[in-house]
């Protein structure tokens, strides 16, 4: 009973049924992601053993999925997560069906463009058969259906099933490729181009079917008896189009730095850039893991009242700050072993690695501002901030690349991201109809991380024992400075791991 009591105190303003779903969603998102992570890396290792062309085709599949989710999936998950909790059960299925038809119509426009200009498909698929590439674009409808179903499950706080379906793809691909590599290697070598696409699409269709079956059986999705009607809520088009603008901007932001380094520095310089950014991007991935469940949690409690929404924000905010303090200080202080893992050629880049780790530690928790704006329907402001990030990054890159090359590119990315995320948080604080309690605690995280970075800079590389002691001291100082009580820490741990 200790866990239940602790959780009740943690989100006392949130109704018990919603509170239980929020905690369950956080736990399942965390543990399923951690359990599936080795299978994702394992798939890359298996396909690398099969040959560089095989792994390259799999990489092309990842690019294809990124394009579909950002450009073809009109509006993205935020549309469903935003509207679905606010609708009557009788209106939810008509909304989902109508939205899927909108997505199919948007996909139809992409197919028309591909038919009229098939040569343009090489920018997505590379060289190959145009009819086969058009077929693959049409089969994106499977990916859209899976995205819509999992977004609906998240919007109804069925996050366990949504995460399970997505991890089914990760684990399923690993199992299939392991069987092909060790039992049917000749078949894989001869038909890998078709097999890699077929494996993913079949698994995606299976996952979408399982999710759809569950969704249709939920009491929260019960249409009126009789003929199914189609219906889109008020504000749908405005929200969807502004969400799409945000999605497109952030898609290009995610790829733009690599394209600049590749074109100005060459493939080898891009390889070094990717290597240096490997550990800093972990900070963003860890924050994204928790923020993925924050948006549906927020949209489900907004109708309850500002106190409940504020309580959800405070819990996620305190958790994000703590996680970034632990992970950020750990990565910064152990930069010596990290640079050793990258290889002997990266030891001279330790100061750059420390600086980008610091910037990412400071930027990652402030990312919550974008999710706050999406939750209250003001995500169009994120688009303007994204454009500002792009302009700032370009200015910093143009200035720093001729002088410092790789170091300039790395720091330009981190500085622009930090400025953008802080702007998102500041705009959200002025926009959302709730109290964002504890925002000032961010500066205590910043002070702790900066102190750790200065120590690491002064004595690079720290011996492992000294780094361990400094890490323990940094975390303890942050906990005391930010006033994390023992009871609060116990409640946060219970929220993640349960009783």
Secondary structure, DSSP 8 states (H G I E B T S, - for coil): -HHHHHHHHHTTTS-HHHHHHHHHHHHHHHHHHHHHHHHHHHHHHHHHHH-HHHHHHHHHHHHHHHHIIIIISTT-HHHHHHHGGGS-HHHHHHHHHHHHHHHHHHHHHHHHHHHHTGGGGHHHH-SS-HHHHHHHHHTHHHHHHHHHHHHHHHHTT-HHHHHHHHHHHHHHHHHHHHHHHHH-HHHHHHHHHHHHHHHHHHHHHHHHHHHHHHHHT-TT----SSS------TTHHHHHHHHHHHHHHHHHHHHHHHHHHHHHH-HHHHHHHHHHHHHHHHHHHHHHHHHHHHHHHHHHHTTT-HHHHHHHHHHHHHHHHHHHHHHHHHHHHTHHHHHHHH-GGGGGGHHHHHHHHHHHHHHHHHTHHHHHHHHTT-THHHHHHHHHHHHHHHHHHHHHHHHHTHHHHHHHHHHHHHHHHHHHHHHHHHHSSS--TTGGGHHHHHHHHHHHHHHHHHTSS--HHHHHHHHHHHHHHHHHHTT--HHHHHHHHHHHH--
